[in-house]
């Protein structure tokens, strides 16, 4: 368990970062409803959902050796099921995300944990009174498990509601809440570590070059459980406008993976990422 002084220090850093990101008022021109509909009509049915990456690193809260150093990778994609507008101007899609923790520095390279996260979701784009892009609301049914049985089995289901919007000149934020169910058999106290929601903020310092991202979770308890995941994306290649970056990630807290969700972890990893551009329209027409 982390000390109160440690948690207070991290809370101060997070607060200062939020101040830096959010004090500016947005100035880029938002997409109109017509422009966004035309752009969406040209997007492929199959695309990236969350970041796809391969990173490796070491813990900073325990001894570093072949058993504690590891690699983490993720694959994530989305399939739009229909382009025709459903009731309330919604659209239906499927997602699949797989996150793996791999002990590549041990003999035989065993996998420590693999988490599977499929979902089916309804999305709705929201506009302001001038019919310009305001936000994106998503209602989804998600399942997440590690595919094991017996005492190593971990799984939970949730109905999630998420809202994504632009909150400052170069900052996009997502607010996600969930109602969990069918989770008590293998992990009865899971909510003490993952809570009932999360906040994610992404700030672009330089388009297609330097981006900072942070995700916050707070468990259902009064003992400082939860997690902070921060990422820095850097594109080191000149004249390369793409979604490929080097990524430095720092995770601190619990429930990074399902198997040992009660264990506290602090780890720094670095590697290659194909970054999602799912919310690129929020950057405005001046940045695309």
C-alpha positions in Angstrom: 0.0 0.0 0.0 1.3 3.4 -0.9 1.9 6.0 1.9 -0.4 9.0 2.4 2.5 11.3 1.5 3.1 9.4 -1.7 -0.6 9.6 -2.7 -0.8 13.3 -1.8 2.3 14.1 -3.9 0.8 12.4 -6.9 -2.5 14.1 -6.4 -0.8 17.5 -6.5 1.0 16.6 -9.7 -2.2 15.5 -11.3 -4.0 18.7 -10.2 -1.2 20.9 -11.7 -1.3 19.0 -15.0 -5.1 19.4 -15.2 -4.7 23.2 -14.6 -2.1 23.4 -17.4 -4.4 21.6 -19.8 -7.7 23.1 -19.1 -7.2 26.9 -18.6 -7.4 27.7 -22.3 -10.6 28.2 -24.1 -11.0 26.3 -27.4 -10.4 28.3 -30.6 -10.2 25.8 -33.4 -13.2 25.6 -35.6 -15.5 22.7 -34.9 -17.0 20.5 -37.6 -20.5 21.2 -38.7 -23.1 18.4 -38.8 -23.0 18.2 -42.6 -19.2 18.2 -42.7 -19.0 15.5 -40.1 -21.6 13.3 -41.7 -19.7 13.6 -45.0 -16.4 12.6 -43.3 -18.0 9.7 -41.4 -19.4 8.3 -44.7 -15.9 8.0 -46.0 -14.4 6.2 -42.9 -13.8 2.4 -43.2 -16.1 0.0 -41.5 -13.1 -1.7 -39.8 -10.7 0.5 -37.8 -8.6 0.9 -34.7 -10.6 1.2 -31.4 -8.0 1.8 -28.6 -4.3 2.1 -28.9 -2.4 -0.9 -30.4 1.0 -1.2 -28.9 4.0 -3.3 -27.7 5.9 -1.8 -24.7 8.3 -3.3 -22.2 9.7 -2.0 -18.9 10.4 -2.5 -15.3 8.7 -2.0 -11.9 9.8 0.9 -9.7 8.2 -0.3 -6.5 9.9 -3.7 -6.3 13.1 -5.5 -7.1 13.9 -5.6 -10.9 14.7 -9.0 -12.2 13.6 -11.4 -15.0 10.3 -12.2 -13.1 9.2 -8.6 -12.5 10.3 -7.0 -15.8 7.9 -7.7 -18.6 6.3 -6.7 -21.8 2.7 -5.5 -22.3 0.9 -5.4 -25.6 -2.6 -4.6 -26.8 -4.6 -5.1 -30.0 -7.9 -3.3 -30.4 -10.3 -2.8 -33.3 -13.8 -1.7 -34.1 -16.3 -2.9 -36.7 -19.2 -0.6 -37.6 -22.3 -2.8 -38.2 -24.5 -0.3 -40.0 -24.1 3.2 -41.6 -27.8 3.7 -41.8 -29.1 5.9 -39.0 -30.9 4.0 -36.2 -33.5 5.5 -33.8 -32.2 8.8 -32.2 -29.5 9.1 -34.9 -27.4 6.4 -33.3 -25.1 3.9 -35.0 -24.2 0.3 -33.9 -20.7 -1.2 -33.7 -18.6 -4.0 -32.2 -15.3 -3.6 -30.5 -12.6 -6.1 -29.3 -9.6 -5.3 -27.1 -7.0 -7.8 -25.9 -4.3 -6.8 -23.4 -1.5 -9.2 -22.6 1.2 -9.2 -19.9 4.2 -11.3 -21.2 7.3 -12.3 -19.1 9.7 -12.1 -22.1 12.8 -12.1 -19.8 12.1 -15.5 -18.3 12.9 -18.8 -19.8 10.1 -20.2 -22.1 8.6 -16.6 -22.2 5.4 -17.4 -20.3 2.3 -15.2 -20.5 1.4 -13.9 -17.0 -2.1 -12.7 -17.9 -4.3 -12.1 -20.9 -7.4 -10.0 -20.7 -10.2 -10.2 -23.3 -12.6 -7.3 -23.6 -15.3 -7.5 -26.3 -18.3 -5.1 -26.5 -21.3 -4.1 -28.5 -22.1 -0.4 -28.4 -24.5 2.4 -29.6 -22.9 5.7 -30.4 -24.5 9.1 -30.9 -22.9 12.3 -32.0 -24.1 15.5 -30.2 -24.2 19.0 -31.7 -24.6 22.5 -30.3 -27.3 25.0 -31.3 -25.3 26.0 -34.3 -25.1 22.3 -35.4 -21.4 22.1 -34.7 -19.7 19.1 -33.1 -20.2 19.1 -29.3 -19.6 15.6 -28.0 -19.9 11.9 -28.5 -22.1 9.7 -26.3 -21.7 5.9 -26.2 -23.8 3.2 -24.5 -22.1 -0.2 -24.5 -22.3 -3.7 -23.0 -18.9 -5.0 -22.2 -17.5 -8.3 -21.0 -13.9 -8.6 -19.6 -12.2 -11.8 -18.5 -8.8 -13.5 -18.5 -10.0 -16.8 -20.0 -8.9 -19.0 -17.1 -10.8 -21.4 -14.8 -10.8 -22.4 -11.2 -9.1 -20.0 -8.7 -7.4 -18.0 -11.4 -10.6 -17.1 -13.2 -11.4 -13.4 -13.3 -14.3 -11.8 -15.2 -16.9 -9.1 -15.0 -19.6 -7.6 -17.1 -20.7 -3.9 -17.2 -23.1 -1.6 -18.9 -21.1 1.6 -19.7 -22.0 5.1 -20.5 -19.3 7.4 -21.9 -19.2 11.0 -23.0 -16.3 12.5 -25.0 -15.8 16.2 -25.7 -13.3 18.9 -26.3 -12.7 20.9 -23.1 -9.8 23.2 -24.1 -7.8 24.3 -27.2 -5.9 21.0 -27.5 -7.5 18.8 -24.8 -10.1 16.1 -25.3 -11.7 14.4 -22.2 -13.8 11.3 -21.8 -16.0 10.6 -18.8 -17.0 7.0 -18.4 -19.3 5.4 -15.8 -20.4 1.8 -15.6 -23.0 -0.5 -13.8 -21.3 -3.8 -13.1 -23.0 -7.2 -12.9 -22.1 -10.9 -12.8 -18.7 -10.3 -11.3 -18.8 -11.6 -7.7 -17.8 -15.3 -8.3 -14.2 -14.9 -9.2 -13.4 -11.4 -8.0 -16.0 -10.3 -5.4 -14.1 -7.2 -4.3 -13.1 -6.0 -7.8 -15.0 -2.7 -7.4 -12.8 -1.7 -4.5 -10.0 -1.4 -7.1 -11.7 -0.4 -10.4 -14.5 1.7 -9.0 -17.6 2.8 -11.0 -15.9 4.8 -13.7 -12.9 6.6 -15.1 -11.8 9.9 -16.5 -9.4 10.2 -19.4 -7.8 13.3 -20.8 -5.5 13.7 -23.8 -3.6 16.9 -24.5 -1.8 17.7 -27.8 1.3 19.8 -27.3 2.2 19.5 -31.0 -0.1 17.9 -33.6 1.3 14.6 -34.9 4.4 15.0 -32.8 3.9 15.2 -29.0 0.8 14.2 -27.0 0.1 13.5 -23.3 -2.6 11.3 -22.0 -3.8 10.5 -18.5 -6.4 8.1 -17.1 -7.7 8.2 -13.6 -9.7 5.5 -11.6 -10.8 5.6 -8.0 -11.9 2.4 -6.2 -15.0 2.1 -4.0 -13.1 2.6 -0.7 -11.5 5.2 1.5 -8.0 3.7 1.4 -6.4 5.2 -1.7 -7.1 2.3 -4.0 -7.4 2.9 -7.7 -4.9 3.8 -10.5 -3.3 6.5 -12.5 -2.0 5.7 -16.0 -0.1 8.4 -17.9 1.4 8.2 -21.4 3.6 10.4 -23.5 3.5 9.9 -27.3 6.4 11.2 -29.3 6.8 10.9 -33.1 10.6 11.1 -33.7 10.4 11.0 -37.5 10.6 14.2 -39.6 7.7 15.0 -41.9 5.9 11.9 -40.8 2.2 12.7 -40.2 0.8 9.4 -39.1 -0.6 7.6 -36.0 2.7 5.8 -35.3 4.6 6.9 -32.1 7.0 5.9 -29.5 5.2 5.7 -26.2 6.4 6.1 -22.6 3.8 4.8 -20.1 3.8 5.0 -16.3 1.2 3.0 -14.4 0.7 3.2 -10.6 -2.1 1.6 -8.6 -4.0 -1.6 -8.7 -6.0 -3.6 -11.3 -3.7 -3.1 -14.3 -4.6 -6.6 -15.2 -7.4 -8.9 -13.9 -5.4 -11.8 -12.5 -3.7 -9.9 -9.6 -6.0 -7.0 -9.5 -5.4 -6.5 -5.7 -1.7 -6.1 -6.0 -0.2 -2.6 -6.1 1.9 -1.9 -9.1 4.2 0.9 -10.3 5.8 0.3 -13.6 7.4 2.3 -16.4 7.4 0.9 -19.9 8.4 2.2 -23.3 7.7 1.0 -26.9 5.9 1.3 -30.2 2.3 2.3 -30.5 -0.2 2.7 -33.4 -2.4 5.4 -31.7 -6.1 5.5 -32.1 -7.5 8.4 -34.1 -11.1 7.6 -33.1 -11.7 11.1 -31.8 -9.8 13.0 -34.4 -12.8 15.2 -35.3 -12.6 16.9 -31.9 -9.2 18.4 -32.9 -11.1 20.8 -35.3 -10.6 21.5 -38.9 -7.5 23.5 -38.4 -5.6 20.5 -37.1 -6.6 17.9 -39.7 
